[in-house]
C-alpha cells in the first residue's frame, strides 16, 4: 500500500471521509496534469489510487458479508471448535 508521511491512516477514516479525499485528490490530479511537474503528478496519482483501492476493498468486503448473511452461511469461526 502506498504510504506518504502526510497521508492519514486510512483504516481509521470513514467511507465519507475517504470519498471526500478522493474528490479532492482527483481535482488536484487534474490541475497537476496541466503543470510541468511529473513527480508531483505521480505522487498525487499514487495517493489517489491508494484511497480508491481502500474504498473498493471496503465495498467488496461489505458485499461478501451481506451475501453470507443472505445465504445464512455461518462464519468460519462458528465452525471451528478449539478446545
C-alpha positions in Angstrom: 0.0 0.0 0.0 1.2 3.5 -0.8 2.4 5.4 2.2 3.2 9.1 2.5 4.1 10.9 5.7 1.2 13.3 5.3 -1.4 10.7 4.4 -4.0 9.9 7.0 -4.4 6.5 8.5 -7.0 5.1 6.0 -8.2 2.3 8.3 -9.4 4.9 10.8 -11.3 7.0 8.2 -15.0 6.7 7.4 -16.2 6.0 3.9 -17.5 9.5 3.6 -14.0 10.9 4.6 -12.3 8.7 2.0 -14.8 9.8 -0.7 -14.1 13.4 0.1 -10.4 12.8 -0.1 -10.8 11.0 -3.4 -12.7 14.0 -4.8 -10.0 16.4 -3.5 -7.2 14.4 -5.0 -8.9 14.0 -8.3 -9.2 17.7 -8.6 -5.5 18.1 -7.7 -4.5 15.4 -10.3 -6.4 17.4 -12.9 -4.5 20.6 -12.0 -1.2 18.7 -11.9 -1.7 17.3 -15.4 -1.6 20.8 -16.8 1.6 21.6 -15.0 5.2 20.5 -15.7 6.0 18.5 -12.6 5.7 14.8 -13.4 6.9 13.8 -9.9 4.1 15.7 -8.3 1.6 14.2 -10.7 2.9 10.7 -10.0 2.7 11.2 -6.2 -0.9 12.5 -6.4 -1.9 9.6 -8.7 -0.4 7.1 -6.2 -2.2 8.7 -3.3 -5.5 8.7 -5.3 -5.1 5.1 -6.2 -4.5 4.2 -2.5 -7.7 5.8 -1.4 -9.7 4.3 -4.4 -8.4 0.9 -3.5 -9.2 1.3 0.1 -12.9 2.2 -0.6 -13.1 -0.5 -3.2 -11.8 -3.1 -0.8 -14.3 -2.0 1.9 -17.2 -2.3 -0.6 -16.1 -5.8 -1.7 -15.8 -6.9 2.0 -19.2 -5.5 2.8 -20.7 -7.2 -0.3 -19.3 -10.5 0.8 -20.6 -10.1 4.3 -24.1 -9.3 3.0 -24.0 -12.3 0.7 -23.1 -14.6 3.6 -25.9 -13.2 5.7 -28.4 -13.6 2.8 -27.4 -17.2 2.3 -27.3 -17.8 6.1 -23.8 -19.1 5.8 -22.1 -19.5 9.2 -18.8 -17.7 9.9 -15.8 -19.9 9.9 -15.2 -19.0 13.5 -18.5 -20.7 14.3 -17.5 -23.9 12.6 -14.1 -24.3 14.3 -14.1 -25.7 17.8 -10.7 -25.2 19.6 -10.5 -27.0 22.9 
